Amino acid sequence: MADQAVATTPTPGAPAPPTSTSWFSPERPSYKWWVTLALMLGILTQGLNFGTVNVALPSMMTSMQAEVDTIQWVITSFMITRTVVMPMVG
């Protein structure tokens, strides 16, 4: 009688045991580091994009024969566009 296996049923409302073994699973302790890495790469990409536009401004001023106050609208519109589009595309 002691050798019989006792079947246990899960308690209602109890959390299910983790079944995912994915690297990106929220149950893994390293999950927060993956999120941090993704955020850092996104911020780096934004910095590179804005840096590229800022470097190109003098060349754009020369080719379009524009003044500084006119060409500043290029960087302003670029920043506004990136800010609006970023949440939509992730």
MORA-V941683 format. One line per field, one symbol per residue. phi: phi as a letter, one per 40 degrees, with the letter a starting at -180 (. if undefined). A space follows every 50 residues. Layout:
phi = ???
This chain:
phi = .ccccccbbcccgcccccbcbccbccccccdccccccccccccccccccc ccccccdcccccccfbcccccccccccccccccccdccbg
